Amino acid sequence: MYVAICQIELRIPSAHSLKEKRQVVKSILDRLKNRNLSVAETGLQDFHQRAEIGFSMVSNDKNVAENISRNIVDFIEDHYPVEIVSAQMEIH
């Protein structure tokens, strides 16, 4: 069994208030929850153009866990008005 953990720091240049930021973050979290991931906003809650989200998943194949994690990061960057500042992945 393998557990993938990923922490992503986002920049949301279009957010001019915490309310606008939370709309983007909530949309991302809702979409990721539909992919059977455990996901949450994990930091930077008081900054209107920055966000930190984390997700985790379990797999029986290390390569599958790694590929899904990378695909999630790409999905966020491709489908939302955000910039990925950093993405840290661990697989145990």
Residue pairs with C-beta under 8 A, 6 or more apart in sequence:
1 58
1 59
1 60
2 58
2 59
2 60
2 61
2 62
2 65
2 91
2 92
3 56
3 57
3 58
3 65
3 91
3 92
4 56
4 57
4 58
4 59
4 65
4 66
4 68
4 69
4 89
4 90
4 91
5 54
5 55
5 56
5 89
5 90
5 91
5 92
6 54
6 55
6 56
6 69
6 72
6 73
6 87
6 88
6 89
6 90
7 42
7 52
7 53
7 54
7 86
7 87
7 88
8 52
8 53
8 54
8 55
8 73
8 76
8 84
8 86
8 87
8 88
9 44
9 50
9 51
9 52
9 84
9 85
9 86
9 87
10 25
10 50
10 51
10 52
10 53
10 76
10 82
10 83
10 84
10 85
11 49
11 50
11 82
11 83
11 85
12 20
12 21
12 24
12 25
12 48
12 49
12 50
12 51
12 81
12 82
12 83
13 49
13 81
13 83
14 20
14 24
14 81
15 21
15 24
15 48
15 49
16 48
17 48
18 46
18 48
20 48
21 47
21 48
21 49
21 51
24 51
24 80
24 81
24 82
25 41
25 51
25 53
27 80
28 53
28 76
28 80
28 82
29 39
29 40
29 41
29 53
31 75
31 79
32 39
32 53
32 55
32 72
33 39
35 72
36 57
37 55
37 56
37 57
37 72
38 55
38 56
38 57
39 53
39 54
39 55
39 56
40 53
40 54
40 55
41 51
41 52
41 53
42 52
42 53
42 54
43 52
44 50
44 51
44 52
50 85
51 82
55 69
55 72
57 65
57 68
57 69
58 65
59 65
59 68
62 91
65 91
66 89
66 91
69 89
69 91
70 89
73 84
73 87
76 82
76 84
77 83
77 84
